[in-house]
Amino acid sequence: MSTSSTRRVFMKTAATALAASALPGSLRAQSDDAYDDMLVIDALCFGKDWGDDVYQALRAANYSGIIESLPRRDLQTAIDALVDWRTQIDTHADQLMPALQAADFTRAKDSGRTAVLMNFQDSTMLEGEVSNIDALHALGMRSFQLTYNFRNLVGDGCLERTNAGLSDFGLEVVERMNSLGVLIDLSHCGPQTTLDGIAFSERPVGITHTMCAAIRSHPRAKTDEQIRACAEKGGVIGMVALGYFVGPDPGGETTIEHYADHIEHAVKVAGIEHVGVSTDFPPQGISPWATYENWYTPRTGFFKESYELRWPPWIPELDSTDRFRNLNRVLEARGWSSRDRERLLGRNWLRLFEDTIG
């Protein structure tokens, strides 16, 4: 990053921090109280060894809902994961509840619990059979990505050399997901598969965890064309909170201000009704458990160089359970209304779930 670019980032961060700190203590407290009253949904948040620390983090983060990523190697793996999750929810019924319809997120908020929407980040578990969507739906699955990073029977992923759209099988999958009430997730899909998923779906779609290509050129980023198409279909685009996804060029420090920049760009393109938040990591953050050896090194084995992995992967202000409380303050300092912040933090996802899973 150039000296001038570094200076601009510093000045923006300092200005926002100054604006937030200039608020009287009573107003900052009111802002935090308002956050506690909000329905907050993290559109991709998976637990790390679901122990007491994870449940405590869910409460501290004020999460009324999460979309959970489940193993999807094959059909049996997916079935086992769904059964295990239902057992876990039953065991911790005072903390969790299954998200089988949109109203479950509101019920979770009212009861001080977290609704968990079951998602697979690929369609490999279908094993080429559309009818397997019915079986997984019956067990509680309510969303899955059409592809992960590479090609499957449905279409191309974002790291695939080619850029094919949906296959004939992919069109059948989209149709069945629509009819059953399964949210189509296009987060890791290639450019044409993303556009085809939007175009051929009769219902709105989700891009649960991505970032803006206009700010950060990366295979996982979505272009303004894709963001706009998703919004025009009634969908929601979630901004991911990983530092190496949203930050500046290598060498620059990634801050919460960069994350807010992606959010504001997406809102400018899609409209405030079509942007949400997501993390793509556990509710307690990454730094409490991750090391270079157990996080960075393994990922170099299955991500291409174009993925531009960086260590550390987290944004400090977003790597604690105060992440969206901190974001709420930043956006308030940028002039966002309480209503718009509430939409971003959960209400837009809730509306999308109403339009898709029912």
N, C-alpha and C positions, 0 to 999 in steps of 0.2 A: 504494500500500500504506500502511495506517495505521502510526502510530508504534509502537503495541502489536504489530502483526503483524510489523513489522521487527524489533522486539526479540525476539519469539519465535523467528524464523528465526535471528537471530544467536546466541541462547542455545543452540539445538539444534545449530547448526554448531560452536560453540565447545566444547560438551560432548562431542560425538563426537570432535572433533580432540584434545581433552585426553585422552579415554579411549584413543585410538590412540597418542598420543605417550607416554602413561604406561607402555605396554608396554616391558619391557626390550628392548634392541636385539636380543638373541638371539631373542626371541619374534617380533619384527617380521620378522627374517630368515627364521624358520621359516614365517611366514605367506606371505612372498614365494616361498619354495621350494615351498610347497604349491600356490601359484597356478601356478608353472611346470610342475607335474606334472598340472594339471587339463586336461581336454579342453574347450577354449573355442570356442564357435560364436557368431559374430555373424550374426544372422538377417536383416540387410539391410546389406550393406557393399559399395559399388561403388568400384572403383579410379578415381583421377583421373589420366589420362594414364599408364597403367601403365609407369612407369619404375622405375629402381633404388630410388627412395625408397619406392615402394609395397611392393616385395618386402621391403625392410628393415623397413618398418613392420609387415608381417604377422608377421615373425619376432619383432620386439621386443614386439608385442602378445600373442604366444603364441597366435595364431589357428590352430586345427586345422581350422576350417571357416568358410566364409562363404556367404551366399546373395547372388548377384550379380544386379543389375538390368540387363536387356538392352533395346535399342531394340525397339519393338513397333508401329511405325506401320502396317505391313501385313505380309502373309505373307512377301514377299521380303526385307524388312528383317530380320525375325526369323530367317529361314533364314541370311542372310548373317552375322548376329551370332553365331549358334551355330557356324557353320563357322569364323569368325574366332577364336572363343574356343577351339575345339579345336586350332587351329593354335598359338595362344598357349600353351596348356597343354603341347603337344608340345615347343615351343621352350624352355619353362622347366620341364621335367619334374623338375628337381631342387628346384623350389620349389612347384609346383602339381600337382594331379591332379583329374580330373573326379569329381564326386560323382554317381554313377549309382545307388548303393544306400547304405543306412545304414552298412554296414561300411567304406565308403570313408573316412569321417571317422576311424574308429579307425586305419585303415591310414595315413592322413595324419599322425596324431599320432605313431604309432610310427616314422615315417620322417622326421619333422621337416619335413613339408610342409603345405600348406593345401589342403583339398578345396573345390572350387567347385561349388555347386549352382546351376544355371541357372534363372533366374526372370524372368518378365515381369510388370510392374506394371499389366497390363490384359489384356483378351482381344480387343482390336481386331485383332491379327494373325491371328485365326481367319477373318476375313472372312466370317463367317456360316456356315462349314462345320465341323461337328463333326469330320469326318475329318481336318482339318488338325492336330488334337491328336496324332493318330497319327504324322504326319510330323515334327512338332516333337519328340515324345518319342523317335523313332528317332534324331534328331540330338543328343539329350542333355538336352533340357528336362525338368525334374522338378517344376516348380511354376509357377503363375501366379495373379495376382489376378483375380477374376471381373470387377471393375470398377476403374477408377481414380476420379477425383473426380466424374466426370459420367456420365450415362447412356450405356450402349452396348446392344448387342443382348441381352446377358445379364441386365442389371438396372440399378439406379440406384447412382450413386456418392454419396459423403458430402456433396458440395457441390450435388447436384441439388436443385431446388426441390421436387420431389415425393418420395415415399417408397415407390415401388413395390418389390415383391420380385422374385424371379427370374421371368423370362419362361419360356415353354415351351421356347425355345431354351436358356435358362439351365439348365433341368432336364436337358436332353440333355447339355449340357456337363459338368455335375456327374457324371452317370452315367458318361460316357466317362472323365473324370479318375479316378474311382474304379476303373474296370475296368483302366486302364492302369498305375495307380500313380503318379499325378501329384498332388502336394500342393495342396490348395485353400487359397489365401491370401485372407483377407477384410479385409485392413488398411484399404483405402480405400473399402470398400463402404458404402452407405447402411444405416441401421438395419434395415430390413426385409430387404434383400438379405443382410445379415450373418446375421440369424436364419434366413432361408430356406436359406442356404448350409450352416449347421450342421444344420438339421433334415432336409434332403433328402439330405445326404451319408451314405453308408453307412460311411465311414471317418472317423476324426478329422480335424479341419481345423486350420489354423494362422492366427493373426493375428500376422504376423511383426513388425510395428512399429506400435505404438499406445501409448495412455496411458489413464489412468483418468478417466472423465468425472466421477466423484465428487469428484475433486481439481481437475481442470482442465476446465472447460466449453469444448469446442472441437468442430467438426464431425468431426475425425479421432479423437476419443476414443471409447472403448467404455464403455457403461454396465455396471453390475454385472450386469444381466440378461444381457447379451451375453457378458460374461466368464464368468459361471457356466454358461451354456448351452454355450459352447465347451469348458469343462473337463469338464462332465458327458458330453460326446461323446468325451472322451479327448484333446482338443486342447491346444495350448500357445499362450499369449499372450505376445508379446515386448514389453517396455517400451522405447520409443524414446528415444534420448539427445539429442534436440534441445532446446535451452533454451526456445524459444518454444512448444514443445509441452507441456513438463512444469512450467514455472515458474509463479510467482505472477502476480497481475495486473500489467499494464504498470507499470513504474516500480520494480518489485522486482527484486533481483538473484537469478538462478537459480544454485543450487549443486548439488553432488552429493547433498546431503541431500534436496533436492526429488525427485531421481531415485530415491533409496532409498525415499522415502515412497510413490511410485507402485508400486514393486516390492512393498513390504510390504502395501499395500492390495490389490493384485492377488492376492497370496498368501493374504490373509485371505478373499477372496471365492472364489478358485478352488482353493486348496490348493497346497502347495509343489511338487507334481509337474507343475503346469500353467503355470508362469511361466518365461520365459526373457529373454535380453537381446538388444538390437540397437542399432545406432547410426543408420542411415540417412545415413551419410556415409563418405568414404574412410578407410582404416585409419590414415593419418597425421594425420587430423583435418581441420577446415575452415579454421582460422585460418592454416595455412601457405600457403594459396593464394588464399583468398577475399577479395574486396574488396566494399565497398558497391556499386560499379558492376557487378561481374561476378556477384555473388550476389543481392543484394537487389533491385536495380532490374529485372532481367529477370523476376523472379518476380511482381512487381506486375502484370505484363501478363497472367498466366494464372491467378492465384489470386484468388478473391473476397475482399472486405474481411473477411468472416467468418473467413478463415483466420488473421487476426491475425499477419501476418508481423512479425518484429522483427529489428533489427540491434543487436548481433551475434547470430547464431543458436546459437552454441555455449555449452556449459557448460565453464568453464576446466578443472576437474579431470577432465573426460571427453574433452578435445580433444587429448590426447596418447596415445602408444602405451601409457602406463601406466594408461589409463582403467579397465580392469576389475581391474587390480591395486589401484588406489585404491578401487574399489568393494568389492573383497574385504576390504580393511582396514576400511572403513566398516561393512560388514555384520557383520564379526567383532566390532567394537566395540559393535554393537547386540545382540550375543548370538547371532548365527547360528552354527550348527554347521558344521564343515567339509563334512559330507555335503550339507547343504542348499545351501551356497554352490556346491558342485560341480554339483548338480542345476541350479541357476539358470543357471550360466555355460555349460552345454553338454549335460549328460546328459539334460535334459528334451527338448531338440531331437533328440538322438540317438534317444530312444525314439519320438518322433513320426515320425521318418523311417523307423524300423523298421516302424511301423504303417501307413505310407502308401506311400512309394516302394519299400519292401521291402528 
